[in-house]
Every structure is written in structure tokens, then in C-alpha cells.
Amino acid sequence: MALILRIQWLALAAFLGAALFLRGTLHGRVPAGDYAVQSALSRAYMAFWFGWLLWYSFGPGRRRPFRRRWLFLDPLLTWLSMVPVIATMWLAWPWATPQEVLALVIIYMAAITAISFGTARLPPSRGFGAWLPMVLPTAMVAFFLTHSSPVSRPLALWITLVSIGFLFGREAIERLLNDADAARRAAAEALATVAAERDAKTRFLASASHDLGQPIQAARLFFDQAMRSPEGPARTTAARNVRWAFDTTEALLRQMIEHLRLDAGRIEPQLAPLPLGAAIARVAELHDPAARLAGVSLRALPSRLVAVADPMLLDSALGNFVANAVRHAAARRVVIAARRRGNRVRLWVIDDGTGVAPADVGRLFEDYVQGSDHGDRVRGGFGLGLASARRMARLMGGDAGLDPRWRRGSAFWLELPAG
């Protein structure tokens, strides 16, 4: 921006030099009426441009909001400002000698050079005013073609060729500016992605260290309790708690490995038509002991529907939903069912627990996010179960989500192509 303003100041200085040259050489030869009009137009033009540059360089135009709002007007204002310059050219040049005209052409072409590059738009370029550098040269060429002299045609040809070069140069500069801006944005996005991945890994390691430490510490305490307790109910309870702590640790490790494989893209789904009734029964049977221990009634509804899925991914994704309902929902009943939706099939895991807090709905399927109403005795889990379930569903050509309309608990769904 500062460079463009400096170029604009140079262009103004060139036009000021042309005005002073006209005043010094043609004052006595130009008819009084034409000279008065030419002088008034030149002064108005110089005053306007000078004020505009002052406003932009030192006044409110320096501030970013003003620049964003008014910057696109620069080509239009510069274009309109050519009208007085062209008028003075037609009023004064007919009275100049060929040598004086040549000097004026050199001065004006210097100004056109500054205008060509001084009106190049900063990215993103809108393309507005792209033909601006041709306005004054076109008027000069028209003047020479209508006012014959020994140098008219050569000057007209030279001005045309040089102006086309200015036009292409300005376009090349804008393209380079746009490419540089696009490269800068791409680099910034890449750096942001790398930073996000680094932060995600950091959060994962911190979560793993914290969440794995809790059940291991609990196992140590329960083991010490079992060793100190005499034979009987106290030792049995302590031993059961030790088993629970190790089961939790095993589940956390399995979840961590599953997330790392998904994150690395190392899972290739083996898709095939799969009866959902058997899959639902299998997942329910797997999680029934944990449900009984938590005092939750787990019910699997029979189904004859078939979906195209990977058996292992389906069991894992659906199992994540069931484990989430059993461990975190504070529910008394959990139902697993399937329903057809056109050429898709939705598997549902519905509970009558506390539901999902409205603040958690939009981010519940993000990595490392745990609901506000987490119900574990020990706050285990990395906040990856739901995120992993969605990733696995999408690997199978489906999706996963939460039905926000459910008001008596929560209703999670896993959608797959129908078989």
C-alpha cells in the first residue's frame, strides 16, 4: 500500500510538471478563453488529486476500515480525473511546436507509467479499472491522428505500443500479487493445520497420561485393599474393583490404538452385506456384563435389515455408542434397534438417561470432547469414542450423529448403505 501511494505521488508530480511546462511555454500563444478553461481544469484536477492523496496518506484513509471501504474507488476516481487532463490537452496542444509536444508526450507517458503501476490492485484483485492506463494514451493517439504534423503518426504508433506494454505489465503485477497472496494464504493454512495436528497430539498424550493413570491408580488401591482384607465380602468386592480397574485400562488402551489407526488412515474397510440383527445381538451380548454391573437394562430389538458394512468396524462403532450410554448416560434402560430410511439403514442406541447438554451438542463428535454430564466413577476415556464411531461410519460410506429432538435421554444413530 505504501509503495502504491508513493507511485501515485510521482504521477501527480509528473502532471504538475506538465502543467508548469504548459504555463511557461504556451501562455502567450493559447487563446485567452481556451487558456482560462485549461488553467481552471488543471488546477481543479491537481487540487482534487492532491487532496485525495493527502486523505489517503495522512488522514482517515490511512485506517484499515477506510481503506477496505474506499480502496476499490481508486481506479474510478483516477479514470474520471483523466477528463480534465484530456480537455487541457485538446485546448493547449494545437498551439505548441513539435518539440514542445514531444516534451509533453514524454512527461505524460512518465505519468502514465506511474498510473499503470500505481493503480494495480492489492489482492484479491477485482479486475476493476484494468483498462485505466489506456484512457490517456487513447486520447493522445486520437489527438495526433486528428492534428497532422511530421511526428504525429510515429508518435501515435509509439504511444500505442508503449501503452499496451504498460497494460500487460500492470496485469502481470496484479497476477503476481494474487499468486503471492494465494501462496501466503496456503502457507498460513498449512501452518495452522500443522499446529492443530501438533496440539491434537499434545492433547492426546496429555489425556492418555491422565486417564490411564486413574484406573491404574485405582487398581493399585483396590489391590492393596484386597490384600489387607480378610476372606469374605470385603475381599470379594475389592477383587471385583481390581478387575473393573484393569478392564477400564484395557478399554482405554484399545480405544487409543483404534484412534491412532483411524487417524493414520491405516484401516481399510472390508464392505459386504451384513445382517443387522446378528450384529445388534452380538454388540448387546458383549456389553451386557458392563450394563448389569451399572444397573442398566440393555435391550436389543430383532431386525431383518441388511446393511453394507465392515463387521469389525460396525461392531466397534456401535459398541462405542452402547458403551457411552452405559457408562455416561446415568440411564436405566438402553435400546439398540435398526430402521430403514430409503436406501439407507439407521442403527439407533437410545437411552433414558440425563441426555446431552445443549452446549455439548455441536461439539460432541469432536476429538477429545467429553460431555458435561460425564457419569463415570473414575473419569476415564479420552473423549474419542463418538469421534471414532463417526470416522468408522464414514469409512463404510455412512455417517453418525445425535438426534437433538430426543428429550427423554439421548438417541445416537449410525447410518449405513442398505444391503
C-alpha positions as CSV (number, residue, x, y, z in Angstrom):
1,M,0.0,0.0,0.0
2,A,2.8,2.5,0.9
3,L,4.6,1.7,-2.4
4,I,1.4,2.3,-4.4
5,L,0.8,5.7,-2.7
6,R,4.4,6.7,-3.4
7,I,3.8,5.9,-7.1
8,Q,0.6,7.9,-7.1
9,W,2.6,10.9,-5.7
10,L,5.1,10.5,-8.5
11,A,2.3,10.5,-11.1
12,L,0.9,13.7,-9.5
13,A,4.3,15.3,-9.7
14,A,4.6,14.4,-13.4
15,F,1.2,16.0,-14.2
16,L,2.2,19.0,-12.1
17,G,5.4,19.3,-14.2
18,A,3.3,19.1,-17.4
19,A,1.0,21.9,-16.1
20,L,4.0,24.1,-15.3
21,F,5.5,23.4,-18.7
22,L,2.3,24.5,-20.4
23,R,2.1,27.6,-18.3
24,G,5.7,28.6,-19.1
25,T,5.7,27.9,-22.8
26,L,2.2,28.3,-24.2
27,H,0.8,31.1,-22.0
28,G,1.0,33.8,-24.7
29,R,0.0,31.6,-27.7
30,V,-3.1,29.8,-26.5
31,P,-6.3,31.9,-26.9
32,A,-7.3,33.6,-23.7
33,G,-10.6,31.8,-23.4
34,D,-9.1,28.3,-24.0
35,Y,-6.2,29.1,-21.7
36,A,-8.6,30.1,-18.9
37,V,-10.6,26.9,-19.2
38,Q,-7.4,24.8,-19.4
39,S,-6.0,26.5,-16.4
40,A,-9.1,26.1,-14.3
41,L,-9.4,22.4,-15.2
42,S,-5.7,21.8,-14.4
43,R,-6.0,23.5,-11.1
44,A,-9.2,21.6,-10.1
45,Y,-7.6,18.3,-11.1
46,M,-4.4,18.9,-9.2
47,A,-6.3,20.1,-6.1
48,F,-8.6,17.1,-6.2
49,W,-5.8,14.5,-6.7
50,F,-3.6,16.3,-4.1
51,G,-6.4,16.2,-1.5
52,W,-7.2,12.6,-2.2
53,L,-3.6,11.5,-1.7
54,L,-3.3,13.6,1.5
55,W,-6.5,12.0,2.8
56,Y,-5.2,8.5,1.9
57,S,-1.6,9.0,3.1
58,F,-2.1,11.1,6.3
59,G,-5.8,11.4,7.0
60,P,-8.6,8.9,7.9
61,G,-7.9,6.9,4.8
62,R,-4.8,5.5,6.5
63,R,-7.0,3.4,8.8
64,R,-7.8,-0.1,7.6
65,P,-11.6,0.2,7.7
66,F,-11.4,3.2,5.4
67,R,-9.0,1.5,3.1
68,R,-11.2,-1.6,2.7
69,R,-14.3,0.6,2.1
70,W,-12.7,3.1,-0.4
71,L,-9.8,1.3,-2.0
72,F,-11.9,0.0,-4.8
73,L,-12.9,3.6,-5.8
74,D,-9.3,4.5,-6.7
75,P,-9.4,3.3,-10.3
76,L,-12.7,5.0,-10.9
77,L,-11.6,8.3,-9.4
78,T,-8.3,8.2,-11.4
79,W,-10.3,7.4,-14.5
80,L,-12.6,10.3,-14.0
81,S,-9.7,12.6,-13.2
82,M,-8.3,12.0,-16.8
83,V,-11.2,14.1,-18.2
84,P,-9.6,17.4,-17.2
85,V,-6.2,16.3,-18.5
86,I,-7.6,15.3,-21.8
87,A,-9.5,18.5,-22.1
88,T,-6.4,20.6,-21.4
89,M,-4.5,18.6,-24.0
90,W,-7.0,19.4,-26.7
91,L,-7.2,23.0,-25.7
92,A,-3.4,23.8,-25.5
93,W,-1.5,21.3,-27.6
94,P,-2.7,22.7,-31.0
95,W,-0.7,25.8,-30.2
96,A,2.6,24.0,-29.3
97,T,5.6,23.4,-31.5
98,P,6.5,19.7,-32.4
99,Q,9.4,19.9,-29.9
100,E,7.1,21.1,-27.2
101,V,4.5,18.4,-28.0
102,L,7.3,15.8,-27.8
103,A,8.3,17.1,-24.4
104,L,4.7,17.0,-23.2
105,V,4.3,13.4,-24.5
106,I,7.4,12.3,-22.6
107,I,6.0,13.9,-19.4
108,Y,2.6,12.4,-19.9
109,M,4.0,9.0,-20.7
110,A,6.0,9.1,-17.4
111,A,2.8,9.9,-15.6
112,I,1.0,7.0,-17.4
113,T,3.8,4.7,-16.2
114,A,3.1,5.7,-12.6
115,I,-0.6,5.4,-13.1
116,S,-0.3,2.0,-14.7
117,F,1.5,0.5,-11.8
118,G,0.1,2.8,-9.1
119,T,-3.5,1.6,-9.8
120,A,-2.6,-2.1,-9.6
121,R,-5.0,-3.6,-7.1
122,L,-3.8,-5.4,-3.9
123,P,-5.1,-8.9,-3.7
124,P,-7.7,-10.1,-4.1
125,S,-7.8,-8.1,-7.3
126,R,-11.3,-7.4,-8.6
127,G,-10.1,-6.5,-12.1
128,F,-11.9,-3.1,-11.8
129,G,-10.2,-0.4,-13.8
130,A,-7.9,-2.8,-15.7
131,W,-8.1,-0.6,-18.8
132,L,-7.4,2.6,-17.0
133,P,-3.9,3.0,-18.3
134,M,-5.2,3.2,-21.9
135,V,-7.5,6.2,-21.3
136,L,-5.0,9.0,-21.7
137,P,-2.9,7.2,-24.4
138,T,-6.0,6.7,-26.4
139,A,-6.8,10.4,-26.2
140,M,-3.3,11.2,-27.2
141,V,-3.4,8.9,-30.2
142,A,-6.7,10.4,-31.2
143,F,-5.2,13.9,-30.9
144,F,-2.3,13.0,-33.2
145,L,-4.5,11.3,-35.8
146,T,-6.7,14.4,-36.0
147,H,-3.9,17.0,-35.8
148,S,-1.5,16.2,-38.6
149,S,2.2,17.0,-38.2
150,P,5.5,15.4,-39.3
151,V,5.7,13.4,-36.0
152,S,2.0,12.6,-35.5
153,R,1.9,9.1,-36.9
154,P,5.2,7.9,-35.4
155,L,4.2,9.3,-32.0
156,A,0.7,7.7,-32.2
157,L,2.3,4.3,-33.0
158,W,4.9,4.6,-30.3
159,I,2.3,5.7,-27.7
160,T,0.1,2.7,-28.6
161,L,2.8,0.1,-28.3
162,V,4.2,1.5,-25.1
163,S,0.7,1.8,-23.5
164,I,-0.1,-1.9,-24.4
165,G,3.2,-2.8,-22.7
166,F,2.1,-0.9,-19.6
167,L,-1.2,-2.7,-19.7
168,F,0.4,-6.1,-19.8
169,G,2.9,-5.1,-17.2
170,R,0.1,-4.0,-14.8
171,E,-1.8,-7.2,-15.4
172,A,1.3,-9.2,-14.7
173,I,1.9,-7.3,-11.5
174,E,-1.6,-8.0,-10.3
175,R,-1.3,-11.7,-11.2
176,L,1.9,-11.9,-9.3
177,L,0.4,-10.1,-6.3
178,N,-2.6,-12.5,-6.4
179,D,-0.4,-15.6,-6.7
180,A,1.8,-14.3,-3.8
181,D,-1.3,-13.7,-1.7
182,A,-2.7,-17.2,-2.5
183,A,0.7,-18.7,-1.6
184,R,0.7,-16.8,1.6
185,R,-2.8,-18.0,2.5
186,A,-2.0,-21.6,1.6
187,A,1.2,-21.4,3.7
188,A,-0.8,-19.9,6.6
189,E,-3.5,-22.7,6.3
190,A,-0.7,-25.3,6.2
191,L,0.9,-23.9,9.3
192,A,-2.5,-23.8,11.0
193,T,-3.1,-27.4,10.1
194,V,0.3,-28.5,11.4
195,A,-0.2,-26.5,14.6
196,A,-3.7,-28.1,15.0
197,E,-2.3,-31.6,14.5
198,R,0.5,-30.9,16.9
199,D,-1.9,-29.6,19.5
200,A,-4.1,-32.6,18.9
201,K,-1.2,-34.9,19.5
202,T,-0.3,-33.0,22.6
203,R,-3.8,-33.2,24.0
204,F,-3.9,-36.9,23.2
205,L,-0.7,-37.6,25.1
206,A,-1.8,-35.5,28.0
207,S,-5.2,-37.2,28.1
208,A,-3.6,-40.6,27.8
209,S,-1.3,-39.9,30.6
210,H,-4.1,-38.6,32.8
211,D,-6.9,-41.0,32.0
212,L,-4.7,-44.2,32.0
213,G,-3.2,-43.1,35.3
214,Q,-6.6,-43.1,37.1
215,P,-7.7,-46.7,36.6
216,I,-4.1,-47.9,37.2
217,Q,-4.0,-46.0,40.5
218,A,-7.5,-47.3,41.4
219,A,-6.3,-50.9,40.6
220,R,-3.3,-50.4,43.0
221,L,-5.5,-49.1,45.8
222,F,-8.1,-51.9,45.3
223,F,-5.3,-54.5,45.2
224,D,-3.9,-53.2,48.5
225,Q,-7.4,-53.3,49.9
226,A,-7.9,-56.9,48.8
227,M,-4.5,-57.9,50.3
228,R,-5.4,-56.3,53.7
229,S,-9.0,-57.5,53.8
230,P,-9.8,-60.9,55.4
231,E,-11.6,-63.6,53.4
232,G,-15.2,-62.6,52.8
233,P,-17.4,-60.0,51.1
234,A,-14.8,-57.2,51.6
235,R,-12.1,-59.1,49.7
236,T,-14.6,-60.1,47.0
237,T,-15.6,-56.5,46.5
238,A,-12.0,-55.3,46.4
239,A,-11.1,-58.1,43.9
240,R,-14.1,-57.1,41.7
241,N,-13.0,-53.5,41.8
242,V,-9.5,-54.5,40.7
243,R,-11.0,-56.4,37.8
244,W,-13.1,-53.4,36.9
245,A,-10.0,-51.1,37.0
246,F,-8.0,-53.4,34.7
247,D,-10.9,-53.8,32.3
248,T,-11.1,-50.0,32.2
249,T,-7.4,-49.8,31.5
250,E,-7.7,-52.4,28.7
251,A,-10.6,-50.5,27.2
252,L,-8.7,-47.2,27.2
253,L,-5.7,-48.9,25.5
254,R,-7.9,-50.4,22.9
255,Q,-9.6,-47.1,22.3
256,M,-6.2,-45.4,22.0
257,I,-4.9,-47.9,19.4
258,E,-8.1,-47.7,17.5
259,H,-7.9,-43.9,17.3
260,L,-4.3,-43.9,16.2
261,R,-5.1,-46.4,13.4
262,L,-8.0,-44.3,12.3
263,D,-6.0,-41.1,12.5
264,A,-3.2,-42.6,10.4
265,G,-5.7,-43.9,7.8
266,R,-4.5,-47.5,8.1
267,I,-7.9,-49.1,8.3
268,E,-9.2,-50.4,5.0
269,P,-12.9,-51.4,5.4
270,Q,-14.0,-54.8,4.0
271,L,-17.5,-54.0,2.9
272,A,-20.1,-56.7,2.4
273,P,-23.8,-57.2,3.0
274,L,-24.3,-57.7,6.7
275,P,-27.4,-58.9,8.6
276,L,-28.0,-56.2,11.3
277,G,-30.0,-58.4,13.6
278,A,-27.0,-60.6,14.3
279,A,-24.7,-57.6,14.7
280,I,-27.1,-55.9,17.2
281,A,-27.3,-59.1,19.2
282,R,-23.6,-59.5,19.2
283,V,-22.9,-56.0,20.5
284,A,-25.6,-56.3,23.1
285,E,-24.1,-59.6,24.4
286,L,-20.6,-58.1,24.5
287,H,-21.8,-55.1,26.6
288,D,-24.3,-56.9,28.8
289,P,-22.0,-57.6,31.7
290,A,-21.0,-54.0,32.0
291,A,-24.6,-52.9,31.7
292,R,-25.6,-55.3,34.5
293,L,-22.8,-54.1,36.7
294,A,-24.0,-50.5,36.1
295,G,-27.6,-51.5,36.8
296,V,-28.7,-50.8,33.2
297,S,-31.2,-52.9,31.3
298,L,-29.7,-53.4,27.8
299,R,-32.3,-54.5,25.2
300,A,-31.5,-55.5,21.6
301,L,-34.5,-55.4,19.2
302,P,-34.5,-58.0,16.5
303,S,-34.1,-56.9,12.9
304,R,-34.1,-58.4,9.4
305,L,-32.4,-55.5,7.8
306,V,-29.2,-55.8,5.9
307,A,-26.5,-53.1,5.5
308,V,-23.3,-52.9,3.6
309,A,-20.7,-52.7,6.3
310,D,-17.4,-54.0,7.7
311,P,-18.3,-56.4,10.6
312,M,-15.4,-55.3,12.8
313,L,-15.9,-51.6,12.2
314,L,-19.7,-51.9,12.7
315,D,-19.2,-53.8,16.0
316,S,-16.7,-51.2,17.2
317,A,-18.7,-48.1,16.2
318,L,-22.0,-49.4,17.5
319,G,-20.2,-50.7,20.6
320,N,-18.8,-47.2,21.2
321,F,-22.4,-45.8,21.3
322,V,-23.6,-48.6,23.7
323,A,-20.6,-48.1,26.0
324,N,-21.1,-44.4,26.0
325,A,-24.8,-44.9,27.0
326,V,-24.0,-47.5,29.7
327,R,-21.1,-45.6,31.3
328,H,-22.0,-41.9,30.9
329,A,-25.8,-41.5,30.4
330,A,-26.9,-42.4,34.0
331,A,-29.6,-44.4,32.3
332,R,-31.8,-47.3,33.5
333,R,-32.6,-48.6,30.0
334,V,-30.7,-48.7,26.7
335,V,-32.3,-49.9,23.5
336,I,-30.4,-51.0,20.3
337,A,-32.5,-51.1,17.1
338,A,-32.4,-50.5,13.4
339,R,-34.8,-48.9,10.9
340,R,-34.7,-48.4,7.2
341,R,-34.6,-44.9,5.6
342,G,-34.9,-45.2,1.8
343,N,-31.7,-46.7,0.5
344,R,-30.1,-46.3,3.9
345,V,-30.3,-48.1,7.3
346,R,-30.0,-46.4,10.6
347,L,-29.0,-48.2,13.8
348,W,-30.2,-46.5,16.9
349,V,-28.8,-46.5,20.5
350,I,-31.4,-44.8,22.7
351,D,-31.2,-44.4,26.5
352,D,-33.5,-42.8,29.1
353,G,-30.6,-41.1,31.0
354,T,-29.8,-37.4,31.6
355,G,-29.4,-36.6,27.9
356,V,-26.9,-34.3,26.3
357,A,-26.4,-30.8,27.5
358,P,-27.3,-28.2,24.7
359,A,-23.8,-26.7,24.9
360,D,-22.3,-30.1,24.0
361,V,-24.5,-31.0,21.0
362,G,-22.4,-29.1,18.4
363,R,-19.0,-30.5,19.5
364,L,-19.8,-33.9,20.9
365,F,-18.3,-35.7,17.9
366,E,-15.0,-33.8,18.0
367,D,-11.8,-35.4,19.2
368,Y,-11.1,-35.2,23.0
369,V,-14.5,-33.8,23.8
370,Q,-16.4,-35.3,26.8
371,G,-19.9,-34.3,27.7
372,S,-20.6,-32.0,30.6
373,D,-22.7,-34.7,32.4
374,H,-20.0,-37.4,32.3
375,G,-21.1,-40.2,34.6
376,D,-18.0,-42.4,35.3
377,R,-17.0,-43.2,38.8
378,V,-13.5,-42.6,37.5
379,R,-13.4,-40.1,34.7
380,G,-11.9,-42.4,32.1
381,G,-11.9,-42.2,28.4
382,F,-10.2,-39.9,26.0
383,G,-13.3,-38.3,24.6
384,L,-12.7,-40.3,21.4
385,G,-15.5,-42.8,21.4
386,L,-18.1,-40.8,19.5
387,A,-15.5,-39.2,17.2
388,S,-14.1,-42.7,16.3
389,A,-17.6,-44.0,15.7
390,R,-18.3,-41.3,13.2
391,R,-15.0,-41.9,11.4
392,M,-15.7,-45.6,11.2
393,A,-19.2,-44.9,9.9
394,R,-17.8,-42.6,7.2
395,L,-15.2,-45.2,6.2
396,M,-18.1,-47.5,5.5
397,G,-19.9,-44.9,3.4
398,G,-22.2,-43.8,6.1
399,D,-22.4,-41.3,8.9
400,A,-23.2,-41.0,12.6
401,G,-24.8,-38.4,14.8
402,L,-27.2,-37.4,17.6
403,D,-30.9,-36.7,17.2
404,P,-31.3,-33.4,19.0
405,R,-35.1,-33.8,19.0
406,W,-35.0,-36.6,21.6
407,R,-36.0,-35.2,25.0
408,R,-36.1,-38.3,27.3
409,G,-32.4,-39.2,27.3
410,S,-30.3,-39.3,24.2
411,A,-30.7,-41.0,20.8
412,F,-27.5,-41.7,18.8
413,W,-27.7,-43.1,15.3
414,L,-25.3,-44.8,12.9
415,E,-26.3,-44.7,9.2
416,L,-25.1,-47.1,6.6
417,P,-26.0,-48.0,3.0
418,A,-28.7,-50.6,2.8
419,G,-27.7,-54.1,1.5
